[in-house]
């Protein structure tokens, strides 16, 4: 067992590990692929809001995508400037929308009614529009104003002297097809011509990572080169290219460690973590790749059961999608399992339901480590 695995095997479990070196590499992969100079990444804070991570990303020059008032307070407290904070929320009540507009940051509204409320709250202001480019039959496609309703949006804006300064869209979750994003940029560029004061186009998030050995990886080099060319063709570098990645920055940088506390029926391992600590497999019925730290040899399929009383508390199961857990036959009580690709959503999806303690996150960078 190498030095790192020896350290990991002795950690108190359950626990999340976040590799900031991998985060830096992922950010570099994106920024080096996009050569268009007026480019800004707004990391999707809700993907993983560990404070050390957010401070680390701020140090790399990234901005943040926020959803609501609480995330604005966090971003402000951590020192993100207003031009680095971008809000694309859901549907706000009038009172909440008034508060959001008071922040002085870029805000994208997602319906004609929300745009009307902006006019009722504050005339002669600026907002962006969230555009719905894909129908509801596209898994994960976001909400927004339909392209055929653009003229109506312009009329609403004109009535209240609202400036439409940006267009944003979202095409789906964990998307691995770069061509879909390139087509999205083309659509946003064509819609841009219908507004005189657009200063940013935001292609949203949803950039994916492979969760299975069968999955392909997103081709950042191809995407970056072609996306940069599309923006250069606009002919005005004052136009800002914005993106809101989350999973693609932190997903493969995260690991979840849990210890085997019982070997049951020879094909099921019970671990010291309930699904409330690691909810993604339970919610989506999808497996994460998993290995046993420090142990090799002949392997066989195992189901991995959480320690709660819930009969459906499984962290990995043969009936879930993705790669079935293939672990050493010699695995025993006390061994530590390491789930991969859990940096996105899993730590923040933890629940208080059943009153188990939440798993902490330990951030590691270079040879040192620190906890949050």
Kinemage of the C-alpha trace (Angstrom):
@kinemage 1
@onewidth
@group {chain A} dominant
@subgroup {mainchain}
@vectorlist {calphas} color= white
{ca unk a 1} P 0.000 0.000 0.000
{ca unk a 2} L 1.541 3.349 -1.003
{ca unk a 3} L 1.835 6.283 1.421
{ca unk a 4} L -1.348 8.078 0.291
{ca unk a 5} L -3.486 4.941 0.443
{ca unk a 6} L -2.056 4.181 3.879
{ca unk a 7} L -3.179 7.620 5.059
{ca unk a 8} L -6.612 7.260 3.479
{ca unk a 9} L -7.183 3.849 5.057
{ca unk a 10} L -6.710 5.375 8.511
{ca unk a 11} L -9.119 8.296 8.109
{ca unk a 12} L -12.285 8.414 10.152
{ca unk a 13} L -15.140 7.462 7.839
{ca unk a 14} L -17.409 8.344 6.179
{ca unk a 15} L -15.557 11.276 4.623
{ca unk a 16} L -15.251 13.134 1.320
{ca unk a 17} L -11.865 13.909 -0.216
{ca unk a 18} L -11.491 16.760 -2.709
{ca unk a 19} L -8.273 16.919 -4.742
{ca unk a 20} L -7.581 20.588 -5.490
{ca unk a 21} L -4.716 19.639 -7.808
{ca unk a 22} L -7.257 17.878 -10.028
{ca unk a 23} L -9.540 20.913 -9.799
{ca unk a 24} L -6.700 23.145 -11.008
{ca unk a 25} L -6.005 20.749 -13.876
{ca unk a 26} L -9.673 20.732 -14.903
{ca unk a 27} L -9.849 24.529 -14.869
{ca unk a 28} L -6.666 24.683 -16.926
{ca unk a 29} L -8.101 22.261 -19.461
{ca unk a 30} L -11.045 24.611 -20.033
{ca unk a 31} L -9.161 27.908 -20.027
{ca unk a 32} L -6.411 26.630 -22.327
{ca unk a 33} L -8.962 25.333 -24.822
{ca unk a 34} L -10.807 28.660 -25.178
{ca unk a 35} L -8.632 31.225 -26.947
{ca unk a 36} L -11.311 33.919 -27.261
{ca unk a 37} L -9.989 36.664 -24.945
{ca unk a 38} L -13.241 37.962 -23.439
{ca unk a 39} L -14.087 34.716 -21.671
{ca unk a 40} L -15.352 34.196 -18.135
{ca unk a 41} L -16.046 31.020 -16.186
{ca unk a 42} L -18.720 31.275 -13.510
{ca unk a 43} L -18.373 28.126 -11.414
{ca unk a 44} L -21.783 26.727 -10.403
{ca unk a 45} L -21.546 27.146 -6.639
{ca unk a 46} L -24.408 24.778 -5.843
{ca unk a 47} L -22.403 21.909 -7.367
{ca unk a 48} L -20.040 21.891 -4.382
{ca unk a 49} L -19.907 24.874 -2.032
{ca unk a 50} L -17.007 23.795 0.186
{ca unk a 51} L -15.496 27.132 1.229
{ca unk a 52} L -11.885 26.145 0.712
{ca unk a 53} L -12.805 25.101 -2.822
{ca unk a 54} L -14.542 28.428 -3.513
{ca unk a 55} L -11.542 30.391 -2.221
{ca unk a 56} L -9.269 28.224 -4.356
{ca unk a 57} L -11.336 28.899 -7.487
{ca unk a 58} L -11.419 32.619 -6.723
{ca unk a 59} L -7.621 32.511 -6.617
{ca unk a 60} L -7.646 30.945 -10.087
{ca unk a 61} L -9.654 33.915 -11.395
{ca unk a 62} L -13.025 32.214 -11.692
{ca unk a 63} L -16.351 33.827 -10.986
{ca unk a 64} L -19.401 32.058 -9.606
{ca unk a 65} L -22.881 31.218 -10.766
{ca unk a 66} L -25.399 31.657 -7.959
{ca unk a 67} L -29.047 30.676 -7.654
{ca unk a 68} L -30.345 32.767 -4.787
{ca unk a 69} L -29.803 35.247 -1.975
{ca unk a 70} L -27.987 32.844 0.333
{ca unk a 71} L -25.403 32.058 -2.311
{ca unk a 72} L -24.948 35.780 -2.975
{ca unk a 73} L -24.163 36.307 0.712
{ca unk a 74} L -21.596 33.494 0.575
{ca unk a 75} L -19.949 34.783 -2.607
{ca unk a 76} L -19.788 38.326 -1.238
{ca unk a 77} L -18.343 37.185 2.091
{ca unk a 78} L -15.628 35.233 0.276
{ca unk a 79} L -14.644 38.329 -1.705
{ca unk a 80} L -16.017 37.688 -5.189
{ca unk a 81} L -16.523 41.029 -6.913
{ca unk a 82} L -19.936 41.825 -8.370
{ca unk a 83} L -18.726 41.443 -11.943
{ca unk a 84} L -17.684 37.866 -11.078
{ca unk a 85} L -21.101 36.947 -9.622
{ca unk a 86} L -23.723 35.820 -12.122
{ca unk a 87} L -27.266 34.843 -11.087
{ca unk a 88} L -29.441 32.453 -13.041
{ca unk a 89} L -32.113 31.410 -10.571
{ca unk a 90} L -35.497 29.834 -10.828
{ca unk a 91} L -38.783 31.679 -10.427
{ca unk a 92} L -38.702 34.426 -7.786
{ca unk a 93} L -41.525 36.011 -5.837
{ca unk a 94} L -41.774 39.759 -6.299
{ca unk a 95} L -40.160 40.445 -2.921
{ca unk a 96} L -37.251 38.106 -3.590
{ca unk a 97} L -36.754 39.430 -7.112
{ca unk a 98} L -36.607 42.975 -5.741
{ca unk a 99} L -33.853 41.903 -3.377
{ca unk a 100} L -31.945 40.112 -6.123
{ca unk a 101} L -32.087 43.156 -8.395
{ca unk a 102} L -30.664 45.316 -5.616
{ca unk a 103} L -27.357 43.445 -5.667
{ca unk a 104} L -26.096 45.145 -8.812
{ca unk a 105} L -25.029 41.900 -10.489
{ca unk a 106} L -25.975 40.264 -13.787
{ca unk a 107} L -29.335 38.519 -13.371
{ca unk a 108} L -31.031 36.282 -15.947
{ca unk a 109} L -34.826 35.967 -15.725
{ca unk a 110} L -36.508 32.824 -17.010
{ca unk a 111} L -40.053 33.814 -18.025
{ca unk a 112} L -42.099 36.644 -19.517
{ca unk a 113} L -43.853 37.117 -16.176
{ca unk a 114} L -40.520 37.474 -14.377
{ca unk a 115} L -39.564 40.123 -16.930
{ca unk a 116} L -42.845 41.952 -16.235
{ca unk a 117} L -42.087 41.856 -12.511
{ca unk a 118} L -38.701 43.430 -13.162
{ca unk a 119} L -40.523 46.348 -14.788
{ca unk a 120} L -42.920 46.639 -11.860
{ca unk a 121} L -40.045 46.658 -9.393
{ca unk a 122} L -37.456 48.781 -11.126
{ca unk a 123} L -37.783 50.480 -14.489
{ca unk a 124} L -34.735 51.527 -16.502
{ca unk a 125} L -32.675 48.566 -15.305
{ca unk a 126} L -30.755 45.822 -17.116
{ca unk a 127} L -31.281 42.052 -17.084
{ca unk a 128} L -30.435 38.979 -19.123
{ca unk a 129} L -32.897 36.467 -20.527
{ca unk a 130} L -32.751 32.745 -20.025
{ca unk a 131} L -33.706 31.158 -23.357
{ca unk a 132} L -35.251 27.705 -23.679
{ca unk a 133} L -33.772 26.212 -26.829
{ca unk a 134} L -34.784 22.591 -26.281
{ca unk a 135} L -38.164 20.979 -25.659
{ca unk a 136} L -39.163 19.178 -22.478
{ca unk a 137} L -38.383 15.789 -23.997
{ca unk a 138} L -34.664 16.594 -23.736
{ca unk a 139} L -33.544 15.218 -20.360
{ca unk a 140} L -32.362 18.003 -18.079
{ca unk a 141} L -33.174 20.842 -20.470
{ca unk a 142} L -33.724 24.034 -18.526
{ca unk a 143} L -36.602 26.452 -18.321
{ca unk a 144} L -36.636 29.795 -20.088
{ca unk a 145} L -38.280 32.066 -22.609
{ca unk a 146} L -39.034 30.372 -25.930
{ca unk a 147} L -37.429 31.815 -29.068
{ca unk a 148} L -40.906 32.406 -30.551
{ca unk a 149} L -41.695 34.656 -27.567
{ca unk a 150} L -38.700 36.936 -28.109
{ca unk a 151} L -40.775 39.724 -29.690
{ca unk a 152} L -43.152 39.685 -26.731
{ca unk a 153} L -40.170 39.902 -24.386
{ca unk a 154} L -38.889 42.902 -26.330
{ca unk a 155} L -42.257 44.627 -25.981
{ca unk a 156} L -42.315 44.048 -22.221
{ca unk a 157} L -38.778 45.383 -21.932
{ca unk a 158} L -39.550 48.431 -24.040
{ca unk a 159} L -42.611 49.286 -21.931
{ca unk a 160} L -40.503 49.527 -18.762
{ca unk a 161} L -37.281 50.720 -20.399
{ca unk a 162} L -35.524 47.489 -19.444
{ca unk a 163} L -32.225 46.823 -21.171
{ca unk a 164} L -31.703 43.232 -22.312
{ca unk a 165} L -27.948 42.860 -21.918
{ca unk a 166} L -27.413 39.106 -22.059
{ca unk a 167} L -28.721 35.755 -23.238
{ca unk a 168} L -28.264 32.526 -21.289
{ca unk a 169} L -29.399 28.972 -21.874
{ca unk a 170} L -29.044 25.479 -20.433
{ca unk a 171} L -29.199 22.410 -22.622
{ca unk a 172} L -29.140 19.476 -20.199
{ca unk a 173} L -27.251 17.771 -17.408
{ca unk a 174} L -23.959 15.858 -17.740
{ca unk a 175} L -23.772 16.453 -21.484
{ca unk a 176} L -20.761 14.837 -23.165
{ca unk a 177} L -21.522 15.937 -26.735
{ca unk a 178} L -19.578 19.122 -27.495
{ca unk a 179} L -21.482 19.628 -30.769
{ca unk a 180} L -24.679 20.347 -28.828
{ca unk a 181} L -22.919 23.275 -27.175
{ca unk a 182} L -21.519 24.538 -30.444
{ca unk a 183} L -25.013 24.450 -31.951
{ca unk a 184} L -26.242 26.311 -28.862
{ca unk a 185} L -23.691 29.073 -29.375
{ca unk a 186} L -24.830 29.434 -32.975
{ca unk a 187} L -28.443 29.760 -31.786
{ca unk a 188} L -27.540 32.404 -29.198
{ca unk a 189} L -25.490 34.347 -31.746
{ca unk a 190} L -28.460 34.403 -34.138
{ca unk a 191} L -30.787 35.626 -31.352
{ca unk a 192} L -28.273 38.294 -30.326
{ca unk a 193} L -29.016 40.254 -33.488
{ca unk a 194} L -32.550 40.900 -32.213
{ca unk a 195} L -31.295 42.956 -29.268
{ca unk a 196} L -29.149 46.103 -29.657
{ca unk a 197} L -27.371 46.074 -26.281
{ca unk a 198} L -26.308 42.471 -25.710
{ca unk a 199} L -22.911 42.325 -23.973
{ca unk a 200} L -22.730 38.637 -22.992
{ca unk a 201} L -23.776 35.224 -24.284
{ca unk a 202} L -23.852 32.465 -21.681
{ca unk a 203} L -23.963 28.834 -22.830
{ca unk a 204} L -24.817 27.616 -19.349
{ca unk a 205} L -23.617 24.495 -17.606
{ca unk a 206} L -24.267 20.784 -17.818
{ca unk a 207} L -20.797 19.979 -19.179
{ca unk a 208} L -20.308 16.335 -18.332
{ca unk a 209} L -17.760 13.848 -17.062
{ca unk a 210} L -17.629 10.070 -17.610
{ca unk a 211} L -19.076 8.075 -14.701
{ca unk a 212} L -18.535 4.707 -16.337
{ca unk a 213} L -15.654 3.055 -18.157
{ca unk a 214} L -18.039 2.924 -21.123
{ca unk a 215} L -18.559 6.715 -21.230
{ca unk a 216} L -16.634 9.064 -23.492
{ca unk a 217} L -15.005 12.241 -22.197
{ca unk a 218} L -16.009 15.732 -23.242
{ca unk a 219} L -13.627 16.996 -25.945
{ca unk a 220} L -12.600 20.370 -24.522
{ca unk a 221} L -9.970 20.990 -27.210
{ca unk a 222} L -12.475 20.687 -30.054
{ca unk a 223} L -15.117 22.642 -28.191
{ca unk a 224} L -12.755 25.436 -27.184
{ca unk a 225} L -11.309 25.929 -30.646
{ca unk a 226} L -14.659 25.976 -32.431
{ca unk a 227} L -16.451 28.016 -29.758
{ca unk a 228} L -13.679 30.624 -29.903
{ca unk a 229} L -14.014 30.801 -33.683
{ca unk a 230} L -17.773 31.358 -33.393
{ca unk a 231} L -17.262 34.256 -30.998
{ca unk a 232} L -14.471 35.739 -33.122
{ca unk a 233} L -16.881 35.714 -36.082
{ca unk a 234} L -19.172 38.103 -34.209
{ca unk a 235} L -16.512 40.719 -34.899
{ca unk a 236} L -16.794 42.511 -31.560
{ca unk a 237} L -14.573 41.364 -28.710
{ca unk a 238} L -16.617 43.422 -26.277
{ca unk a 239} L -19.060 40.521 -26.461
{ca unk a 240} L -18.351 38.339 -23.440
{ca unk a 241} L -18.415 34.559 -23.635
{ca unk a 242} L -19.684 33.160 -20.334
{ca unk a 243} L -19.919 29.578 -19.117
{ca unk a 244} L -21.340 28.042 -15.934
{ca unk a 245} L -19.558 24.682 -15.464
{ca unk a 246} L -19.721 22.848 -12.161
{ca unk a 247} L -19.448 19.086 -12.524
{ca unk a 248} L -16.674 19.301 -15.141
{ca unk a 249} L -14.508 21.244 -12.673
{ca unk a 250} L -14.997 19.236 -9.478
{ca unk a 251} L -16.700 15.957 -10.414
{ca unk a 252} L -13.663 13.739 -10.937
{ca unk a 253} L -11.746 15.517 -8.162
{ca unk a 254} L -13.905 14.038 -5.422
{ca unk a 255} L -13.797 10.717 -3.575
{ca unk a 256} L -16.038 9.234 -0.899
{ca unk a 257} L -14.539 6.887 1.678
{ca unk a 258} L -16.618 4.501 3.753
{ca unk a 259} L -15.638 1.479 5.828
{ca unk a 260} L -17.047 -2.059 5.596
{ca unk a 261} L -18.744 -2.959 8.875
{ca unk a 262} L -20.346 -6.245 7.822
{ca unk a 263} L -20.065 -8.798 5.029
{ca unk a 264} L -23.578 -10.137 4.535
{ca unk a 265} L -24.780 -13.143 2.507
{ca unk a 266} L -21.404 -13.312 0.754
{ca unk a 267} L -22.527 -10.830 -1.929
{ca unk a 268} L -23.424 -7.713 0.055
{ca unk a 269} L -21.200 -5.309 1.959
{ca unk a 270} L -22.691 -3.101 4.665
{ca unk a 271} L -20.743 0.127 5.208
{ca unk a 272} L -20.669 2.814 7.898
{ca unk a 273} L -22.339 5.440 5.663
{ca unk a 274} L -26.094 5.750 5.106
{ca unk a 275} L -27.517 7.025 1.842
{ca unk a 276} L -28.092 10.367 3.577
{ca unk a 277} L -24.303 10.863 3.381
{ca unk a 278} L -23.988 9.662 -0.214
{ca unk a 279} L -27.377 10.263 -1.793
{ca unk a 280} L -26.620 10.343 -5.505
{ca unk a 281} L -26.800 6.552 -6.095
{ca unk a 282} L -30.002 6.361 -4.034
{ca unk a 283} L -31.678 9.282 -5.812
{ca unk a 284} L -30.646 8.478 -9.384
{ca unk a 285} L -30.150 4.687 -9.145
{ca unk a 286} L -26.735 5.016 -10.692
{ca unk a 287} L -23.451 3.421 -9.628
{ca unk a 288} L -20.158 5.192 -9.103
{ca unk a 289} L -16.925 3.376 -9.758
{ca unk a 290} L -15.559 1.982 -6.504
{ca unk a 291} L -12.437 0.171 -5.293
{ca unk a 292} L -11.098 -1.230 -2.052
{ca unk a 293} L -8.114 0.725 -0.746
{ca unk a 294} L -4.956 -1.348 -0.430
{ca unk a 295} L -6.468 -4.626 -1.548
{ca unk a 296} L -6.273 -6.437 -4.901
{ca unk a 297} L -6.698 -9.992 -6.113
{ca unk a 298} L -9.592 -11.961 -7.606
{ca unk a 299} L -12.827 -9.965 -7.734
{ca unk a 300} L -16.568 -10.557 -7.748
{ca unk a 301} L -19.695 -8.362 -7.888
{ca unk a 302} L -20.993 -6.935 -4.619
{ca unk a 303} L -23.970 -4.853 -3.624
{ca unk a 304} L -23.017 -2.079 -1.185
{ca unk a 305} L -25.592 -1.330 1.447
{ca unk a 306} L -25.771 1.729 3.687
{ca unk a 307} L -26.111 1.370 7.457
{ca unk a 308} L -29.578 2.916 7.897
{ca unk a 309} L -32.834 1.072 8.539
{ca unk a 310} L -34.157 2.022 5.089
{ca unk a 311} L -34.530 -1.167 3.030
{ca unk a 312} L -33.572 0.716 -0.138
{ca unk a 313} L -30.391 2.184 1.334
{ca unk a 314} L -27.882 1.097 -1.303
{ca unk a 315} L -24.748 2.956 -2.363
{ca unk a 316} L -24.201 0.523 -5.224
{ca unk a 317} L -26.454 -2.167 -6.653
{ca unk a 318} L -26.611 -4.504 -9.649
{ca unk a 319} L -29.934 -3.001 -10.726
{ca unk a 320} L -28.500 0.531 -10.877
{ca unk a 321} L -27.084 1.942 -14.106
{ca unk a 322} L -23.340 2.315 -14.490
{ca unk a 323} L -20.541 -0.001 -13.468
{ca unk a 324} L -21.414 -2.729 -10.963
{ca unk a 325} L -19.052 -2.881 -7.965
{ca unk a 326} L -16.358 -5.482 -8.676
{ca unk a 327} L -14.340 -5.887 -5.484
{ca unk a 328} L -11.791 -8.369 -4.110
{ca unk a 329} L -13.227 -11.665 -2.897
{ca unk a 330} L -10.995 -11.280 0.157
{ca unk a 331} L -12.646 -8.041 1.264
{ca unk a 332} L -13.536 -8.023 4.952
{ca unk a 333} L -14.795 -5.904 7.830
{ca unk a 334} L -12.621 -2.846 8.375
{ca unk a 335} L -11.616 -2.423 4.737
{ca unk a 336} L -12.167 1.017 3.229
{ca unk a 337} L -14.074 1.538 -0.010
{ca unk a 338} L -13.309 4.517 -2.218
{ca unk a 339} L -16.044 5.798 -4.556
{ca unk a 340} L -14.783 7.927 -7.463
{ca unk a 341} L -16.199 10.954 -9.294
{ca unk a 342} L -18.205 12.264 -6.346
{ca unk a 343} L -16.934 15.868 -6.232
{ca unk a 344} L -20.096 17.210 -7.852
{ca unk a 345} L -23.386 17.334 -5.945
{ca unk a 346} L -22.767 14.377 -3.642
{ca unk a 347} L -21.325 16.394 -0.711
{ca unk a 348} L -24.079 19.034 -0.950
{ca unk a 349} L -26.875 16.477 -1.385
{ca unk a 350} L -26.359 15.194 2.150
{ca unk a 351} L -29.569 15.128 4.182
{ca unk a 352} L -30.469 15.608 7.834
{ca unk a 353} L -33.186 12.988 7.456
{ca unk a 354} L -32.579 10.091 9.911
{ca unk a 355} L -30.242 12.363 11.917
{ca unk a 356} L -26.922 10.847 10.936
{ca unk a 357} L -23.863 13.114 11.142
{ca unk a 358} L -22.871 14.666 7.851
{ca unk a 359} L -19.648 13.468 6.279
{ca unk a 360} L -16.919 16.101 6.356
{ca unk a 361} L -14.902 17.177 3.323
{ca unk a 362} L -11.109 17.137 3.418
{ca unk a 363} L -9.370 19.164 0.715
{ca unk a 364} L -5.906 18.045 -0.325
{ca unk a 365} L -3.385 20.021 -2.344
{ca unk a 366} L 0.175 19.036 -3.195
{ca unk a 367} L 1.594 17.102 -0.240
{ca unk a 368} L -0.468 18.818 2.440
{ca unk a 369} L -4.047 18.436 3.471
{ca unk a 370} L -6.611 20.479 5.307
{ca unk a 371} L -10.179 19.985 6.376
{ca unk a 372} L -13.255 22.132 6.074
